Amino acid sequence: MTNGGTDFWIIATPAERRGRGFHRKNTGMNHVAFRVDNRQAVDTFQHEFLAARRIVPLYGGSRAYPEYAPGYDAVFFEDPDRLKIEIAHVPR
């Protein structure tokens, strides 16, 4: 997916490069978040990117997360190596 300025790629690790395996709860990266301009962009990402590729969103799909911040909306999913990725709208 691209917005014309940033490309977003998800690629599985080749079998010969796999070792013990990644787990986001181990030492290392937990997840990556990408901020979008509005709530509609979160929903659009879910429908045009995730659904089109049959990627199942985590936690039931895009929704509000008022416990994080007022107006915080996001969708979470895992990449092929199970890294959690978040697309979020956080009002400024």
ZALOTI-619014 format. One record per residue (C-alpha): residue in three letters; chain; y, x, z. Coordinates in pm, whole numbers. Each point is the difference from the previous one (the first is absolute). Layout:
N
PT/ALA/A/Y/X/Z
...
This chain:
92
PT/MET/A/0/0/0
PT/THR/A/350/125/-70
PT/ASN/A/352/-123/65
PT/GLY/A/140/231/-267
PT/GLY/A/85/273/251
PT/THR/A/-311/40/213
PT/ASP/A/-362/-12/-108
PT/PHE/A/-272/-110/237
PT/TRP/A/-351/134/-60
PT/ILE/A/-321/-65/191
PT/ILE/A/-287/224/-106
PT/ALA/A/-340/38/166
PT/THR/A/-103/347/113
PT/PRO/A/-263/149/-236
PT/ALA/A/-347/24/159
PT/GLU/A/1/381/-7
PT/ARG/A/322/6/208
PT/ARG/A/-124/-235/273
PT/GLY/A/-91/152/334
PT/ARG/A/-18/-152/343
PT/GLY/A/221/-279/-120
PT/PHE/A/342/-132/82
PT/HIS/A/62/-254/272
PT/ARG/A/353/-106/84
PT/LYS/A/-79/-9/371
PT/ASN/A/-99/368/1
PT/THR/A/249/287/4
PT/GLY/A/214/-20/-312
PT/MET/A/194/-263/-184
PT/ASN/A/-27/-356/130
PT/HIS/A/170/-187/-279
PT/VAL/A/274/15/-261
PT/ALA/A/274/-261/-27
PT/PHE/A/220/-76/-298
PT/ARG/A/319/-198/55
PT/VAL/A/99/-268/-253
PT/ASP/A/328/-185/-40
PT/ASN/A/-106/-353/93
PT/ARG/A/-280/-227/120
PT/GLN/A/-75/-117/-355
PT/ALA/A/-86/359/-99
PT/VAL/A/-270/7/271
PT/ASP/A/-156/-319/-139
PT/THR/A/37/119/-359
PT/PHE/A/-179/325/85
PT/GLN/A/-285/-192/159
PT/HIS/A/-43/-229/-301
PT/GLU/A/77/234/-289
PT/PHE/A/-158/321/132
PT/LEU/A/-257/-78/267
PT/ALA/A/-138/-329/-132
PT/ALA/A/0/125/-360
PT/ARG/A/-224/290/111
PT/ARG/A/-209/-206/242
PT/ILE/A/123/206/294
PT/VAL/A/-36/-204/318
PT/PRO/A/308/22/225
PT/LEU/A/-50/70/368
PT/TYR/A/91/-247/276
PT/GLY/A/-6/-306/-227
PT/GLY/A/261/116/-252
PT/SER/A/377/10/-7
PT/ARG/A/173/-152/300
PT/ALA/A/279/39/253
PT/TYR/A/-33/253/284
PT/PRO/A/276/-104/244
PT/GLU/A/-159/219/268
PT/TYR/A/109/306/-206
PT/ALA/A/358/-113/-75
PT/PRO/A/185/-321/-88
PT/GLY/A/-60/-85/-366
PT/TYR/A/-278/261/-41
PT/ASP/A/-244/-111/-272
PT/ALA/A/-290/207/-131
PT/VAL/A/-335/18/-170
PT/PHE/A/-257/265/95
PT/PHE/A/-303/124/-193
PT/GLU/A/-229/302/-14
PT/ASP/A/-23/254/-279
PT/PRO/A/-346/113/-124
PT/ASP/A/-14/260/281
PT/ARG/A/96/-266/258
PT/LEU/A/355/123/58
PT/LYS/A/206/-301/110
PT/ILE/A/296/-70/-228
PT/GLU/A/282/-238/83
PT/ILE/A/258/-164/-227
PT/ALA/A/278/-123/227
PT/HIS/A/334/-170/-4
PT/VAL/A/204/97/305
PT/PRO/A/349/-149/6
PT/ARG/A/266/263/47
